[in-house]
Amino acid sequence: MTVYKPMYEEVAAAAAIAVIARARQTPGKALANGETNNKKTDVPSVLLTPQSVTTKNMESTIIADKFIDPKQLCTGDFASLCSKDGIH
């Protein structure tokens, strides 16, 4: 099992914060939906929900999001496992 957060969500949040910061504004609570303490202060943060990835949902998460091409993943010793779990 591994943990995955879709990169496009992270990139979209980072781009939005960059534009807001460039305008010398503060992100609203809809974007900065939490805080992270940096041992000095609480820093407004974008908290995304990670997904637990297993062979059962690999096709609908990391492959669907084009994080990796199944042709790269399903080679060698992994080819039979991919086939068994329906990863194409």
Buried (B, 14 or more C-beta within 10 A) or exposed (E): EEEBEBEEEEEEBEEBBEEBEEEEEEBEEEBBBEEEEEEEEEEBBBEEEEBEBEEEBBBEBBBEBEBEEBEEBBEEEEEEEBEEBEBE
